Amino acid sequence: MPWSYIINTNRYYASLNNSTDGQMPLPDGQFSNTKKMVFVLVIGETARSDNFSLYGYPKNTNPKLQQTPNLLVFKNTQSCTTYTTGSLACMLSHTEKVANFEALPTYLARHGADVIWRTNNWGEPAIDVSSYVKASDLRSSCQGEGCRLDEALLTNLIETIESSTKQKIFIVLHTKGSHGPSYYSRYTASFNQFKPVCRDEEISKCTSQELINAYDNTILYTDHFLATLIAKLESLQSIPSAMMYISDHGESLGEQGLYLHGTPYSFAPDYQKTSPFCYGLQIRCNRISK
């Protein structure tokens, strides 16, 4: 929609000047134990739960995650906003009403955790972390076709975890996910399973099925990305780990004449608000009951 380009361009340039100066610290806390453990937060982009087979979508867009044990899938999750910067600020805040407090990564780093932010996107709030790495800086060490996409974020991930001298490791992988309008460019050729696909930047010119097929292929690739991450974490021999995935917001695919996202929240359709949310608990540790 026209306002999306104007508003999000302003948000993008505002995000470039983010600083933690003046942020208020949250009350001090302490870790309950000194055992080494890692938690990976994957922030998706523009993924809506309606197109996840984990939520009952008839097309099998999550073949690998559906076979993953110890995966909790939470229903009825809604984003705080319909745009990236607002949603990230909200999900990393201690309260739904975002104020000028330090974000979760800053809080954890201040308490001695090794906080690693890897991004193939933009829009995070002002944060202080141990390591901030762009996907473009990882690609020279990455191998495979997926290196031009989100899979670059997984480059040397296990080596990074094992070499950390900290006992608590918090990693954020901020993906490009299903961001449009060029959905067809968000996955490798092997995930072009649903055909035909829309390859026009002006997506309203595509048929509804072409547009949905291209979008569903991005969800299929996200399924692969998350399953690959889980497999890597399972390779850790002595470090307990967990993975959480949640998308920043959803997407409109032509319903009610709307496309993409960024529609003002008060009258945005649920397609732009419903976000997939899953949690891989205690990988290579004791199993738990749902």
N, C-alpha and C positions, 0 to 999 in steps of 0.2 A: 504494500500500500504506500502511497506517496509520503505520508508522514513518517513511515518507518525509516526511510533513507535519511530524512532530515534529522530526526530525533537521534537515531543511532550514530550518525556521523558526529554529532555534537558530543554524544556520550563517549565515543571512541577517543576523540581528541582531549576531552576532559580527563579520561583515565590515564593518559600519558603523563600527566603532571601530578599524579597521586603521590602524597607523602604521608608518612605516619606522624609527622610533627603535630603536636597538639592533641593526639589521640589519648583518651583516658584509659589507664590500665584497669583490668578487671581485678577482683580480689585475688590475692595469692592463694595457690593451692600446692599440693604435693602428690607425687605418685605413690600409690599404695604399696608398691614393691619395686625391687631393683632388677628384676629379670629383664633380659633383653627381649624386645618384641617390636613388631612392625605393623603399622596400620596404613593401608593404601586407600585413599579416597579418589575415585575416578569421577570427574565431573563431565557429564555428557553434554552435548549441544543439540538442541532442537529435536530431541527424541520424545515422541509422545507415546504413552503407554497403550493407546488404542491399537497400535501396530506391532505390539510385542505379543508373540504367541504365548509367552509366560502369563499373559492376562486374558487368554482365550481367543486371540486373533486367529482366524481360520488358516491363514497362510503360515507355514512353519518358518518364522523369522528368527527363532531362538533354538535351533537344534542342539547346540552344544550346552547352553546354560540349562536346558531342560533335563540334561543328563548329569548335571553337577550336583553331588551330594552336599548337604549342609548349606544350601543356598536358601535364604529366606527372602520371600517376595512380598513386599508391602503394597497393599491396594489403596486406592482413593487418595494418592499423594498429589497435592497441588503445589505449583510453584508460587513464589511470592509475587513475581511479576511476569511479564511476557517478553522480557528482554534480558540479555546476558548480564550486564553490569549490575542491575538491580537485584537479580536473582542470586548472583554470587555473593554480593554484600550481605544479603539476607541469610543464605545458608551457612555462611561463615561467622555469623553474628550469634551472640548468646541470647538474643531476643528477636522476635519477629519484627519489631519496630526498630529498624537500624538507626543507631545513634552514633556519636563520635567516640565509640569505644574501640579498643584494639580488636582485631579479628582473631579467629581461632589459631591460624598459623603463627601469628605474632605472639600470642599468649603461650603456646607450647614452646616456641623457641626461647622465650624469656625464661621458661622454667627448665631449660636444659635439654630439651628434645632436639634431635637432629631433624630439622624440617626442610624437606626437599620439594621444591615446586618445579614441575616440568610441564611446559605448555606448548601446545600446537594451536593456540587461540589467543585471545586477549580479553580484557574486561574485569580482571580481578581487582578487588579493593586494595587500598594501600596496605602493604604487608612488609614485615621484616622477617626474613627466613635465612636458614643456613646456606641454602643453595637455590638459585633461580636459574633454570636452564631452558632455553628455547629449543624446539624440535630441530630447527635449522642447525644448531650447534651439535646435535647428536647424529645427524645423518651421515657424516663422514665415517663414523664407526659402525653404522648400521648396514645390514645385508638383507637383500630381498626387495621385491617389488613394493611391499608395504611400507618401506622406509620413507617414501614420499608422502605418506599419510600418517595417521595416528600411531602406527606401530613403531615409529621412530622413538616414541616416548618410552618404549620398553628396552631400549638399547642399554646393555650393561647394567640393567636394573639390579639383578641379584648381586653382582660384584660390588655395586654401590652400597647395598644393604650390608653385605658381609664385611666390608672394609670400614664401616662406620664405627667410630669409637664410643658412640653414645648408646645407652641402654634402651632408650625409647626413640623410635624412628617413625616419623609421620611424613608420608609421601602423598603429594597431590599430583594427579595426572589430568591436566585440563585439555580435553580432546576437542577436535573440530567436528567430530560426530556426523550429524545429519544436516549440517547447515546448508541452506539453499541459497540461490535457486538452482545451482548446478549440482543437484544431488548425484548425478551420474559420475562426478569426479571425486566422490568421497569413498570409493571402494575400488579394489583391484578387480581385474578382469574375471578372476575365478569366482567372484561373488556377484557377477551379473546373471543371477539365476532367474529372476522374474522379468519376463520380456513381453512385449517391446517396452523400451524405456524412453522417457522424455530427454532430449538432448538440446533443447532450445532454452536459452537464458530467459526468454519471455514465456514463462511456463503456462500462462493462460492460453497459449496457442496449442499446447499439447492436449491430447485426450486425457480424460480423468484416469483411465487405466494406465496410460504411459507414465503419468506423473506419479501415481501410487506405486507402480512397479519400481521406478527409480528410487523412490523414498524407501520402499521396503528392502531394497538391496543395501541401503546404508545401515539399516537395522541388523541385517544379516551380517554385515561386516563388523558392527559393534559387538554382536554376539561372539564372533571370532576373536576380536580384540580382548574382550573380558575373559574368555576361556583360556586364551594364551597367557594372560596375566596370572590367572589362578594356577595354571600349570607351573609357571615360574615360581610362584610363592610356595607351591607344594614341594619344590625341589630343595627348599631350605631344610637342612637336616635337624637343626636344634633351635630354631628361632620361631616362636609362635607368631602367626600372622592372621590378618583378616583383611577383607576387601569390601568396600562399600561403593556402589554405583548409584548415582542419581543425576538426572538431566536438569539443566537450568530452567527449561520451559518446554512447551510443546510446539506444535506447528499446525497451520491450516493448509489443507491441500485442495482448496477449491470449494469447500463446504460453505454455503451461504455467500458464495462469491468472494470469499476471502482467501488469500494466499500468504505464505510465510508466517511471520509473527510480529510482535511489537504493537499490536492493537491495544489501545488503552484498556487497562484491566477491568474497569467497571462494566464494559460491554464486550469484552473479548470472549469468544466462544471457549468452551471447555477444552477443545482440541489444543488450544494454545497454553492451557494451564495444567493439564494432567501430565505428570512426569513419572517415568518408570523409576523404581527404587528397589534395589536388591542388596543383600548383605551376605557375603560369604564369611561364615563364622569359624574361628579357631581352626584354620587350615593346618593339618598335620598335628592337631592336638586332640583333646578329648572331644568326642561327639556330644552334641547336646540335643535336647528334644525341642520341637517347635512349641 
